[in-house]
């Protein structure tokens, strides 16, 4: 009997159905059973059911503790923002790295783990007009999510023997960014073996381009993380090949629930054409497998996906000839090969 793990599957719009089909095909090649619990978060369902659609999603994710989410249309609201708020997802972890075989204008090599405080900043306040010629929004930084993000970043650094860079505009935003850096320093003292340095965020952007090898784990506030993630993905060659983990923690700083998703959008222009690139959702699945403790299987999914890209097995958006289905079949076969038991020598 294969070990079984319950996983919430949050269905989305556009190419979401094709990505779901790809995930199920890949999951069938694994030596474990992923028991998917599907929740419909398509735009039509959200409009028809309203809050009840999110209630079902939150209940399912809380129960299974891990979820895989497909891209969703942002219309009346952002489903990602709603889920972050409802599930108290305070930290986003987005690995960004150069993938051999993915065309890029950037000559350097990236290997970044971007740890982003997922709440606060200016994103939590849409602002308001001041008279006819002005507007204002409130910038919010809270100690708890910063502490959770910092503990996650330094814990990751301890496990991987990497260094942490925290970046903000603490010289200008002395109250908000000053609090962020103060909390980060407090956490850093609990990890004396981890190297930690501080950069001004605007300088960091330039240095990542000029000297990418200097940066490994970067800890940033909400909007800074948004900017940095998109810039880094652009340097790596595509906004559509990255995956993210969205994390909530209990009082002991242990991950309580984790939602994994692809960084790209719904791509309605290629919907139903078997052209969608499942690379990002496969990398999201790899991160989910790490989270449930199936490290070797997670590594096999990641290595198989990236290895095929390196060898020229790619979908059309990356200059290849594969369809969604044929690329998926190739990854599934390679994962099965990597995980096959070694044959025993004869007598």
Secondary structure, DSSP 4 states (H G I P E B T S, - for coil): ---EEEEEEEE-STTHHHHHHHHHHHHTTSSSEEEEEEEE--HHHHHHHTHHHHHHHHHHHHHHSEEEE-----SSS-HHHHHHHHHT--EEEEEEE--TTS--S--S--EEEEEEE-S-BTTT---EEETTTEEE---B--HHHHHHHHHHHHHHHHHHT--EEEEE-TTTSTTHHHHHHHHHHHHHTT-TTS-EEEEEHHHHHHHHHH-GGG-SEEEE-HHHHHHHHHHHHHHHT-TTS-EEEEEEE-TTS-EEEEEEEESS---GGGTTTT----HHHHHHHHHHHHHTT-HHHHHHHHHHHHHHHHTT--BGGGT--B-HHHHHHHHHHHHHHHHSPPPPPP-
